[in-house]
Amino acid sequence: MNEAVGGNTKTGGVLGTIERLGNKLPDPAVLFILAMLLTWVVSWWLGGYEFQVPKKAGPETQQVTNQLTGAALVQFLVDMVKTFTGFHPLGVVLVALLGVGVAEKSGFIDAVIKALLGVTPAILLTPMLILVGILSHSAADAGYVLVIPLGGVIFYAAGRHPLAGIAAAFAGVSGGFSANFIPSGIDPLLQGITQEGAQILDSSREVNPLCNYWFTTASSLLIILVGWYITDRMIEPRLESTEVDGDPDDMPKMEGLTAAEKSGMLAGIVALLLGLGLLAAFCWPEDSVFRGDGQLTSFSAPLMKVIVPLIFLLFIVPGIIHGYVSGRFKSHRDVIKGMSSTMSTMGYYLVMAFFASLFIYSFKQSHLGALIAVKGADVLKSLALPAQFTIVGIILLCAFVNLVVGSASAKWALLAPIFVPMLMQLGINPELTQAAYRVGDSSTNIVTPLMPYFPLVVAFSQRYVKKTGVGTLISLMLPYSLAFLVLWTGFLLVYWGLGLPLGIGS
């Protein structure tokens, strides 16, 4: 049995090499510190460098801002607390896990998973998990804090390796971010940016918010099938020698459900269904307070803004009810203890989130992300490649930029004003350009430690395999990333070549 640093996985081949080298990297928190320092140095070196960013109203001049000036450093310190406390993933993770923690410590999640495993064919466990990850996109970032840890719980309860479950869930939630059967808030967000880019060339050009719907729906099947194959045929065999050495108290037990646990589970499920029914009743009216401009899924809709608090409520209430009915909870102190226990496991993530927020702040303030995106697009444009090669080039460029710029909307806001009008002049419609961007943007989410939720997935993995490192996770996710990038790109080209509609109004 071979052993690898940080994960004890098989060390042969390219993935083993990547794991060993990756685990020799500094801790993720230190990686963010180094990335921040590099940003400062590069911003000093290129300080004052001007470049043009295309906008609907005309080119806008931006310049690299030196982050090593006295004023910039003072402002960095002034904003430090606000930067950390305002770091979006931090609030999402902590609030959601408060509710999930109670549901977990009460035994509610454990009981539901065991019941589901009893009726779900073992062969369909992986595709069902990836499907749930894909569907979680409708709830913004909720999949990161809900589906990914549950992937480990479900696989462990089924007698499979928990890291394989985490990898499959991560692939569905993040690697397949632009694949979904259900429209989500990202659709109108990207559409608005695409439309502005199109109107640079044609002021009357409009783009439908669901202009990629048929393509993203078909892509869901691709992601599920590819993720299923990689998980069962590549990832699990590679994890055979990896010892699960986490805290036994934090892992689901394999025993059957007792009568008290069954009663608690049923009571909890009834409470959950009542909560969902009540939410649906509030959302149904056309003038519902949860709607924004009459829609429930737009980014301005209050429903999209309260997803995390709803997760908190929809888990803590059934969790408390299950705890009392099953006898796991004796008093309110057990509920608070469940919350505290969950928060105590987040210490490592809090440290990483602190330095991640500071890096992202510095990178944004320096405008280096905009420079990388614009210059990369200019190079691709200057090559004057045939349409098919240009589409592939856009996908690859977006995949590369995605390694350092995490926000999907921020990247597209930089690239759309360049690529959309450029390709319109080649006879390629904006909807296809947006689809190409979405493929590239999704494929490399799962292999960049600079993605804000990547450290969280490392923390989830360490719950089962204590020495899991950055290299361990990257080596697990790289097969998904490369397969998605290659096969999804080919799928888009074939889809386009067959003349199939990308979505509504396209």
Buried (B, 14 or more C-beta within 10 A) or exposed (E): EEBBBBBBBBBEEEBBBBBBEBBEBEBBBEBBBBBBBBBBEBBBEBBEBEBEBBEBEEEEEBBBBBBBEEEBEEBBEEBBEEBBEEBEBBEBBBBBBBBBBBBBBBBBBBBBBBBBBEEBEEEEBBBBBBBBBBBBBBBBBBBBBBBBBBBBBBBBBBEBBBBBBBBBBBBBBBBBBBBBBBBBBBBBBBBBBBBBBBBBBEEEBEBBBBBBBBBBBBBBBBBBEBBBBBBBEBBBEBBEBBBBEBEEEBBBEEEEBEEBBBBBBBBBBEBBEEBEEEBEEEBEEEEBEBBBEEBBBBBEBEBBBBBBEBBBEBBBBBBBBBBBBBEBBEEEEBBEBBBEBBBEBBEBBBBBBBBBBBBBBBBBBBBBBBBBBBEBBEEBBEEEBEEEEBBBBBBBBBBBBBBBBBBBBBBBBBBBBBBBBBBBEEEBBBBBBBBBBBBBBBBBBBBBBBBBBBBBBBBBBBBBBBBBBBBBBBBBBBBBBBBBBEBBBEBBBEBBEEEEEBBBEB
